[in-house]
Amino acid sequence: MTAPAAPPQSGSSFSLGFLFLSKERRAGLEAVYEFCRVVDDILDDGARTKDAAAAELDFWREEVERLYAGRPTHELARRLAPHVERFALPREGFEELVNGVAMDLDKTRYETQAELDKYLFGVAGTVGLLCVELFGHRHTPPEALRDYAVTMGNAFQLTNIMRDVGVDLEKGRLYLPLEDLRAAGCDEGTLLRREHTPAFAEAMRRVYGRAKDAYRRAGTLLDVRDRPAQLPGAVMAAVYEDVLEELRRRDFRVLFEKVSTPKSRRLVLAAKAWAKAYGIY
């Protein structure tokens, strides 16, 4: 659940972000995106046994170690190497991404939001840590930049979790915190039967509130002078937050359908994000 399972398509939030990058930064982002996709697919494509998936994740842990030791063996890691050096990509981003994906080997339920936060960091905050370096920055203090990257990653992933409840249930996974379901009076059995109930909508509203707060908070952390450089992330945030709002407008009916934003709408959102980054809108 880190990156989309297929290469970014024309007009997607990810591909729109590519448009605002230099050739070198775009190449770096493409390599990082591919790493995320390859690691994510180890669990998400369902083609491997648990033991085989665990072994492959172990390989990538070792390959990250070799990458930072200057001796990568895999073609993808060799492609990443110059970007790791050029943009000072943090080792933590790659290592913890692998560890985050590995959580899906054994864990299919999360009791609390605090427990889920560990997963969010592993599969999304880590990607944020890599992306902010690829996009570039000069003015935001390191602590605030890290907070921005992780908070934005959390917002994206919470949006994905809400949008994909039905899809994830097909894989035997449920990422909505169980404490939210109980507080809303939502029985997990109704979800397994794909029953959209007022209690389920209430549980989703609780998660919606956290996602909305994350988008809002992330918007306060970046130094305004870094907004033009970080525009690719802002474009993706605009599209993801629009999906979040569409989920709310549909009363969180996600058990049988998947919400997406039309290409024309994504282009408008990208234009607004550009105008805001440059102080025009």
Summary of the structure (lengths in Angstrom):
residues: 281
radius of gyration: 18.6
end to end distance: 32.5
largest distance: 54.9
contacts: 920
relative contact order: 0.12
helix: 70%
strand: 0%
